[in-house]
Amino acid sequence: MTKSDQLVPRGFEYAAAPESRAIVSLDDAYGLYVGGKWLEPSETYMTISPASEEPLAAVGQASAADVD
């Protein structure tokens, strides 16, 4: 066994990912929360799960007018 082989960790065990859908519930879509009120966005984009590439939720995309 070489010295570099001795430095490489072995036998990792991983805990469940905190992003698990088993502990989180998502709505189908989310609007914009502006000035203490929920607004209907004029544009949305779909978020996806990096683990499975499945669609998660449509999220409001704020425009300059929404920010003003």
Buried (B, 14 or more C-beta within 10 A) or exposed (E): EEEEEEEEEEEEEEEEEEEEEEEEEEEEEBBBEBEEEEEEBEEBEEEEEEEEEEEBBBBBEBEEEBEE
